[in-house]
Amino acid sequence: MLFNSPVFILGFLPITLLLFVALRRTGERGPMLLLLVASLVFYGWWDWRFLPLLLASICANHLLAGRILSAAGMAASRRWLAIGIVANLAVLGWFKYAMFVAGVLGDLAGRPLGVGTVLLPIGISFFTFKQIAYLVDVHRGLVVERDPARYGLFVTFFPDLLAGPLVHHRELTPQLAVLGSRPFLPDLAVGASIFVIGLAKKLLVADTLALTATPLFDEAAAGAGLGLVAGWAAATAYALQIYFDFSGYSDMAIGIARMFGVVLPLNFASPYKAASIVEFWRRWHISLSRFLRDYLYVPLGGNRKGPARRYLNVFVTMLLGGIWHGAGWTFVLWGALHGAMIAVGQAWSRRPGHRPMPRAAGVALTLSAVIVAWVPFRAADLATTWSIWASMIGRHGLGAEPLAGAGLAGILCGLAVALAAPNTQTLFRGHRPGLVSPGYASGIEDSPGPAPAWSFGLGHALLVGALFGLCLVKLNDVSEFIYFQF
């Protein structure tokens, strides 16, 4: 079930909200069980055959957490934690990487190694990482809550189940313990408005940019050499498409959760306004960035073992982050690029006598580097990546024949919105739009003049309603969110 589908917007969501309102005065248990059942229905709607896998994962990790808590000493606790991490990664590895690894081994052996077709369960990367973080937090003594129903809802809560934000147990569970206690109508108004903005990002912006990016990448994959303009247009259109697609999804998830009185972590903070690659990762997919920091970079040694080890840890963290996104050499390359760029950026900023460049120049340089790096993330294979990169340096000529004028106009409009328009957090800054992660940008921006701000009132209700009406026109053109493939 997709957030941008008629069955969700006109059926599942309003029915769940009505039942929630009916049960919210019965105490925390009724609304919690309702949302647990609704979340399982939401997941099973895609393919009910994977529902047992999700339930088995929940039960196994809940039992493992109990073993960690009751372990006699740190050594035993670490053993159970290791068992839990290995088991979770083994399940994820089979479904996500078995076919890729079999292909690589087959190439090395000179004969195919058949593992059959392994269908990737939707959301498996997110609910697996969420539970690994939970086990680590239990081992660290940060989690002691053991209610099985509440844990089940923490894992399956449908707004963030399929593509995040990756939420910590200690952020969500206290809110689930007091479901129904917040004033409903203010949360409904704020949440519905944020949801509509996210829906508009997806339907009106991201899907429109896809009309430019997809044909150009397809042409390159078919062997056509794009001209310089078309090459940059393909890469830039995709960079904007994935931003508005995923930030739109995150807004929708945050908005839906808020309708039920739950505040999720912020996931985007105008990342294309970043003036360095390090700052970019403090603004882009914040919940994944902090997961990689807290559960991979820091355990690897972080910045505690000297500059050389720090740069290696950064590179390995981003490389594994790339592999987490997908089973393919293009994702390995994407992760390696970002790891190298962060390491070089940190080394450059720490050199003696360093003076930062003007912010506008830093934003332009960072955005250009990010756009170039998005090419392997989107390309079908490495050959397509090399072809588009060759186009971007003029190896295939300067022409823009495959590119329509409307495509260029859409790219320019998308850039203007990403670089100049206030983001969702700024618009809703008076209403706690999301949880802020320490060490990462909040996205709430200072403005030289009075920044627009959403408020309870007829005017803003009409604007949101008009935007929702435009989105309803596009509901027949349902397209999957990009991050569902991860």
C-alpha positions in Angstrom: 0.0 0.0 0.0 1.5 3.3 -1.1 1.0 6.6 0.8 0.2 8.2 -2.6 -2.5 5.7 -3.6 -6.2 6.1 -3.6 -6.7 3.1 -1.4 -4.5 4.6 1.3 -5.7 8.2 1.1 -9.4 7.6 0.6 -9.7 4.3 2.5 -7.1 3.0 4.9 -6.0 6.3 6.5 -9.5 7.8 7.2 -10.8 4.5 8.5 -7.8 4.1 10.8 -8.2 7.7 12.0 -11.9 7.2 12.8 -11.2 4.0 14.8 -8.4 5.8 16.6 -10.7 8.6 17.6 -13.3 6.1 18.8 -10.7 4.2 21.0 -8.5 7.1 22.2 -10.6 7.6 25.4 -10.3 4.0 26.4 -6.7 4.4 27.5 -3.4 3.6 25.8 -4.0 -0.1 25.1 -6.9 0.3 22.7 -5.3 2.8 20.3 -2.0 0.9 20.5 -3.5 -2.5 19.5 -5.5 -0.8 16.8 -2.4 0.8 15.3 -0.5 -2.6 15.6 -3.3 -4.4 13.7 -3.5 -1.6 11.2 0.2 -1.6 10.6 0.2 -5.4 10.0 -2.7 -4.9 7.5 -0.8 -2.1 5.9 2.3 -4.3 5.4 0.4 -7.4 4.4 -1.5 -5.4 1.7 1.7 -5.5 -0.4 2.3 -9.2 -0.2 0.8 -11.2 2.7 3.4 -14.0 2.2 6.1 -11.8 3.8 4.0 -11.0 6.9 5.2 -14.2 8.7 8.8 -13.0 8.1 8.1 -9.7 9.7 6.4 -11.3 12.7 9.2 -13.8 13.1 11.8 -11.1 13.0 9.8 -9.2 15.7 9.5 -12.2 18.0 13.1 -13.3 17.6 14.5 -9.9 18.3 12.2 -9.4 21.3 13.4 -12.7 22.7 17.0 -11.8 22.0 16.6 -8.5 23.8 15.4 -10.5 26.8 18.4 -12.7 26.7 20.7 -9.6 26.6 18.9 -8.1 29.6 19.1 -11.2 31.7 22.7 -12.2 30.7 25.0 -12.8 33.6 27.8 -10.2 32.9 28.9 -8.1 29.9 30.6 -11.0 28.1 27.4 -13.0 28.0 25.5 -9.9 27.0 27.9 -9.3 24.1 27.5 -12.9 22.9 23.8 -12.6 22.7 24.1 -9.2 21.0 26.5 -10.7 18.4 24.1 -13.6 17.8 21.3 -11.1 17.3 23.3 -8.9 14.9 24.6 -11.9 12.9 21.1 -13.4 12.6 19.5 -10.1 11.5 22.2 -9.5 8.9 22.0 -13.1 7.7 18.3 -12.7 6.9 18.8 -9.3 5.3 21.8 -10.7 3.4 19.9 -13.6 2.0 16.9 -11.6 0.7 18.9 -8.6 -0.5 22.3 -9.8 -1.6 22.1 -13.6 -2.4 21.5 -13.1 -6.1 24.3 -10.5 -6.3 26.8 -12.6 -4.5 25.9 -15.6 -6.5 26.4 -13.6 -9.7 29.9 -12.4 -8.5 30.9 -15.9 -7.5 29.6 -17.3 -10.7 31.6 -14.9 -12.7 34.8 -15.9 -10.8 34.0 -19.6 -11.1 33.2 -19.3 -14.8 29.8 -20.9 -14.4 26.4 -19.7 -13.1 25.6 -20.4 -9.5 21.8 -20.6 -9.4 20.1 -19.5 -6.2 16.8 -18.9 -8.0 14.9 -15.7 -7.8 14.9 -14.1 -4.4 12.1 -11.5 -4.0 13.1 -8.6 -1.8 10.5 -8.0 1.0 9.6 -4.4 1.1 11.0 -2.4 4.0 13.3 -5.2 5.2 16.4 -2.9 5.4 14.5 -0.4 7.6 12.9 -2.8 10.0 16.1 -4.9 10.3 18.3 -1.8 11.0 15.7 -0.5 13.5 15.8 -3.8 15.4 19.6 -4.0 15.3 19.8 -0.6 16.9 17.3 -1.7 19.5 19.5 -4.7 20.5 22.5 -2.5 20.7 20.7 0.0 22.9 19.5 -2.9 25.2 23.1 -4.0 25.5 24.2 -0.5 26.3 21.5 -0.2 29.0 19.5 2.5 27.1 16.4 0.3 26.8 14.7 -1.7 29.5 11.0 -1.5 28.3 9.8 -5.0 27.4 6.1 -4.8 26.6 5.7 -7.1 23.6 2.7 -5.3 22.0 4.5 -2.0 22.3 7.6 -3.4 20.9 5.7 -4.9 18.0 4.2 -1.5 17.2 7.6 0.2 17.5 8.8 -2.1 14.7 5.7 -2.1 12.5 4.3 1.5 13.0 3.1 2.0 9.5 4.1 5.6 8.9 7.8 4.7 9.2 7.7 1.0 8.5 8.7 0.9 4.8 11.2 3.7 4.3 11.8 5.4 7.6 12.7 7.7 9.2 14.8 5.2 11.2 13.5 5.9 14.7 15.1 4.8 17.9 13.1 2.7 20.4 13.7 5.4 23.1 12.2 8.0 20.8 9.0 6.2 19.8 8.1 3.9 22.7 7.4 6.7 25.3 5.0 8.3 22.8 3.2 4.9 22.2 2.7 4.6 26.0 0.5 7.7 26.0 -1.4 7.4 22.8 -4.6 9.3 22.8 -3.5 11.8 25.5 -2.7 14.7 23.2 -5.3 17.1 21.8 -6.5 15.4 18.6 -7.6 18.2 16.3 -4.4 20.3 16.5 -2.3 17.2 15.7 -4.7 16.3 12.9 -4.4 19.8 11.3 -0.6 19.9 11.6 -0.1 16.3 10.4 -2.5 16.5 7.5 -0.9 19.7 6.3 2.6 18.2 6.4 1.3 15.1 4.7 -0.2 17.2 1.8 3.1 19.1 1.3 4.9 15.7 1.1 2.3 14.4 -1.3 2.8 17.4 -3.5 6.6 17.0 -3.5 6.1 13.4 -4.7 3.3 13.8 -7.2 3.8 17.3 -8.6 7.6 17.7 -8.4 9.4 14.3 -8.2 7.2 12.5 -10.7 7.4 15.4 -13.1 11.2 15.4 -12.9 11.2 11.6 -13.5 9.8 12.4 -17.0 13.1 14.0 -17.8 15.5 11.8 -15.8 14.1 8.4 -16.8 14.2 8.7 -20.6 17.7 10.1 -20.5 19.1 7.4 -18.3 17.3 4.8 -20.4 18.9 6.2 -23.6 22.3 6.1 -22.0 21.7 2.5 -20.9 20.7 1.6 -24.5 24.1 2.8 -25.7 23.3 6.3 -26.8 25.9 8.9 -26.1 24.2 11.9 -24.5 25.4 15.4 -25.2 27.0 17.6 -22.5 23.7 19.4 -21.8 21.6 16.2 -21.8 24.2 14.5 -19.5 24.0 17.2 -16.9 20.3 17.4 -17.3 19.9 13.7 -16.6 22.1 13.8 -13.5 20.5 17.0 -12.2 16.9 15.9 -12.9 17.6 12.7 -11.0 19.3 14.5 -8.1 16.2 16.6 -7.7 13.8 13.7 -8.3 15.3 11.6 -5.5 15.3 14.6 -3.1 11.7 15.5 -3.6 10.6 11.9 -3.8 12.3 10.9 -0.5 11.9 14.1 1.4 8.2 14.0 0.2 7.9 10.5 1.6 9.5 11.5 4.9 7.1 14.5 5.2 4.2 12.2 4.5 5.4 9.7 7.2 6.0 12.5 9.7 2.5 14.0 8.9 0.7 10.7 9.2 2.3 9.9 12.5 1.5 13.3 13.8 -2.2 12.7 13.0 -2.0 10.0 15.6 -0.2 12.2 18.1 3.3 10.8 17.4 6.3 13.0 16.5 8.9 11.3 14.3 12.5 12.4 13.8 13.2 14.9 11.0 14.9 13.3 8.0 15.8 16.2 5.7 17.1 19.7 6.3 17.5 21.3 2.9 20.5 19.2 2.0 21.2 20.9 -1.3 21.9 24.1 0.6 24.9 22.5 2.3 28.3 24.1 1.8 30.4 20.9 2.2 29.9 17.2 1.8 30.1 16.8 5.6 27.3 19.3 6.0 25.4 17.5 3.3 25.3 14.3 5.3 24.1 16.3 8.3 21.1 17.3 6.3 20.4 14.3 4.0 18.6 11.2 5.3 19.5 12.3 8.8 18.1 9.2 10.5 20.3 6.9 8.4 23.3 9.2 8.9 23.0 9.0 12.6 22.5 5.3 12.5 25.7 4.9 10.5 27.5 7.2 13.0 26.2 5.6 16.2 26.2 1.9 15.2 29.1 1.7 12.7 31.4 4.7 12.6 31.7 5.0 16.5 32.2 1.2 17.0 34.9 1.2 14.3 36.8 3.7 16.4 35.3 7.0 15.2 37.8 9.8 15.5 39.5 8.4 18.6 42.5 6.7 16.9 44.2 9.4 14.9 43.5 11.1 11.6 44.4 8.2 9.3 42.1 5.8 11.2 39.4 8.4 11.2 39.5 8.8 7.5 39.5 5.0 7.0 36.5 4.7 9.4 34.6 7.3 7.4 35.4 5.6 4.1 34.3 2.2 5.4 31.2 3.6 7.0 30.0 5.2 3.7 31.1 2.2 1.6 28.9 0.0 3.8 26.1 2.6 3.6 26.3 2.4 -0.1 26.0 -1.4 0.0 23.1 -1.1 2.4 21.2 0.8 -0.3 21.4 -2.0 -2.9 23.1 -5.1 -4.2 25.2 -3.9 -7.1 28.5 -2.4 -8.0 26.9 0.9 -8.7 25.9 1.2 -5.0 29.4 0.2 -4.0 30.8 3.0 -6.2 28.3 5.5 -4.8 29.3 4.7 -1.2 33.0 4.8 -2.0 32.6 8.2 -3.7 30.9 9.7 -0.7 33.4 8.1 1.7 36.3 9.5 -0.3 34.7 12.9 -0.6 34.0 13.1 3.2 37.5 12.0 4.0 39.1 14.5 1.6 36.8 17.3 2.8 37.7 16.6 6.5 41.4 16.5 5.7 41.2 19.7 3.7 39.3 21.6 6.4 41.9 20.5 9.0 45.0 21.5 7.2 47.1 24.3 8.7 46.0 27.8 7.7 42.7 26.6 6.2 40.3 29.3 5.3 36.8 28.3 4.2 35.6 29.4 0.8 32.7 31.8 0.5 29.4 29.9 1.3 27.9 30.4 -2.2 31.0 28.8 -3.7 30.9 25.9 -1.2 27.2 25.3 -2.0 27.9 25.3 -5.7 30.9 22.9 -5.4 29.1 20.5 -3.0 25.9 20.4 -5.1 28.0 19.7 -8.3 29.8 16.8 -6.5 26.6 15.3 -5.2 25.0 15.5 -8.6 27.9 13.7 -10.2 27.8 11.1 -7.5 24.1 10.4 -8.0 24.8 9.0 -11.4 25.9 5.5 -10.3 23.1 5.5 -7.7 20.5 5.8 -10.6 22.4 4.1 -13.5 21.4 0.6 -14.4 25.0 -0.6 -14.4 28.6 0.7 -14.4 28.7 1.0 -18.2 25.8 3.5 -18.1 27.6 5.3 -15.3 30.7 5.7 -17.4 28.6 6.8 -20.4 26.8 9.6 -18.5 30.0 10.8 -16.8 31.6 10.9 -20.2 28.7 13.0 -21.4 29.1 15.4 -18.5 32.6 16.2 -19.5 31.7 16.6 -23.2 33.0 13.4 -24.6 29.8 12.9 -26.6 29.5 16.4 -27.9 27.6 19.4 -26.7 24.1 18.7 -28.2 20.9 18.5 -26.2 18.7 16.9 -28.8 17.0 14.3 -26.5 16.1 17.1 -24.0 12.8 19.0 -24.4 12.6 22.6 -23.3 10.0 21.6 -20.7 12.6 19.3 -19.1 15.1 22.1 -18.7 12.3 24.4 -17.2 11.4 21.7 -14.7 15.0 21.3 -13.7 15.4 25.0 -13.2 12.2 25.2 -11.2 13.3 22.2 -9.0 16.6 23.8 -8.3 15.0 27.1 -7.4 12.7 25.3 -4.9 15.5 23.2 -3.4 17.9 26.1 -3.0 15.6 29.1 -2.2 12.2 27.9 -0.9 11.6 27.5 2.9 11.5 23.8 3.9 8.8 22.0 5.7 10.4 22.5 9.1 10.7 26.2 8.6 7.0 26.5 7.6 5.9 24.5 10.7 8.5 25.8 13.0 5.9 26.9 15.6 4.4 23.4 15.9 7.3 21.0 16.5 7.3 19.4 13.1 9.7 16.6 14.1 12.3 15.4 16.6 15.8 17.0 16.1 18.8 14.7 16.2 21.8 16.1 18.2 24.7 16.9 15.8 22.4 17.2 12.8 20.7 20.2 11.2 17.1 21.0 12.3 16.3 22.6 9.0 14.6 25.5 10.7 16.3 28.4 8.8 16.9 32.0 9.7 15.5 34.4 7.1 16.6 38.0 6.4 12.9 38.9 6.2 9.7 37.5 7.7 9.6 33.8 6.7 6.2 32.3 5.9 4.8 30.2 8.7 1.8 27.8 8.8 -0.9 28.6 11.3 -4.3 27.4 12.3 -6.7 29.5 10.2 -9.0 29.5 7.2 -6.4 31.0 4.8 -3.9 28.2 5.3 -6.6 25.6 5.3 -7.8 26.7 1.9 -4.2 26.7 0.5 -3.6 23.2 1.8 -7.0 22.1 0.4 -6.2 23.6 -3.0 -2.8 21.8 -3.0 -4.5 18.5 -2.0 -7.0 19.0 -4.9 -4.1 19.3 -7.3 -2.6 16.1 -5.9 -6.0 14.2 -6.2 -5.9 14.9 -9.9 -2.6 12.9 -10.1 -3.7 10.0 -7.9 -4.4 7.8 -10.9 -0.7 8.0 -11.9 0.5 6.0 -8.9 4.3 5.5 -8.8 6.4 3.7 -6.2 8.7 5.7 -4.0 12.4 5.4 -4.9 13.5 4.2 -1.5 11.1 1.2 -1.5 13.7 -0.7 -3.6 16.1 -0.5 -0.7 
